[in-house]
Amino acid sequence: MRVLIAPDKFAGTLTAVEAAEAIADGWRRQAPDDDLDLAPMADGGPGFVDVLHAARGGELSAVTVSGPHGSPVPAVVLRVGTTAYVECAQAAGLHLADGDPEAATSRGVGELVLAAVEGGATTVVVGLGGSGTTDGGAGVLAALGAEADADLSSGPAGLAGVTRVDLGPARDGLAGVTLVVASDVDNPLTGLFGAAKTFGPQKGIVEERIAVVDGWLEAFAAATDRRTSLEKGAGAAGGIGYALLALGATREPGIELVAEAVDLAARARAADLVLTGEGAFDFSSRAGKVPYGVASVAAEALRPCVALAGQVLVGSREMRALGIESAYSLVELVGEERALGAPADALAELAERVARTWSR
């Protein structure tokens, strides 16, 4: 039996690569003769570069960029031919944003893009997701050379009173470079479904300040490119999507970009069973997340898809609506303490149990 193993990361515990290896280890204990094909996945968020490097090879270059509060942080640029891949979480991730959320800047993401261009890339793909910033991508624009009558590198608070933003210098610096944003977020930059209202609370913006931050972003959009702020994906990564779209970037669903890069469709057709997974499998998984994307590919290949997750928070009807035949919970099997304390061992144990049912 041939089994395709294509999980996302288990946030806070395992990378996608580690999760795939743990599932494979457990599966082999029960079904040592099965042929396992490991295809760790990502949707543009944390782990995006690691997954693409594992699948496509290429050259990794270490760089140091500005974190959300100015401290230097390490990041990498993946170069495959003339295309470079970077992820915003390495420079502006939520795990780095431990200060005032209204002062958190995305400048480091712009520095990553610059590093990719200076390294000779003619196409730069930016994975959006897991950011700890809500500055509308103003920091990105500042790093790339944009000019304004406000401080673009001081987070959303720096946008107070902004009336003029000149993207010309940034566009000139990117002449001949194709920008692509990898994101599955459809939100606009501002408003009821905008970056501040939808994602601000998880980044530490308190409820009574959301309208203020949204107002700053509205003023920033009016001074920069109002029409683009209304586009789908402009609110991705706290508005980093907006900044890159305003510079002419095209948007591709992250899961589709990764699936194409790892040739997931062909690998699913060659398999008898497809396994996927993530930390929390719930109905929001339909919103461009890895399990839904993998299940869609499996369905096109007429192959069953099974999910292994830290927690399973949907019933059987919702599960099937997502294209998943069955889903198995790590916490239910070993308890939350062990699932968090020894995640690789616990996931291997879960995979071993699932193999008893699905391997033939």
PyMOL commands that set and color helices and strands:
alter all, ss='L'
color gray80, all
select helices_A, chain A and resi 16-30+48-56+88-92+94-96+101-103+107-118+138-143+156-159+168-173+195-199+201-203+207-224+226-229+236-246+254-261+264-269+283-286+290-300+316-321+330-334+336-341+343-358
alter helices_A, ss='H'
color red, helices_A
select strands_A, chain A and resi 2-5+35-38+59-66+72-80+83-87+123-127+147-148+165-166+178-182+250-252+273-281+305-312+326-329
alter strands_A, ss='S'
color yellow, strands_A
deselect
rebuild
show_as cartoon
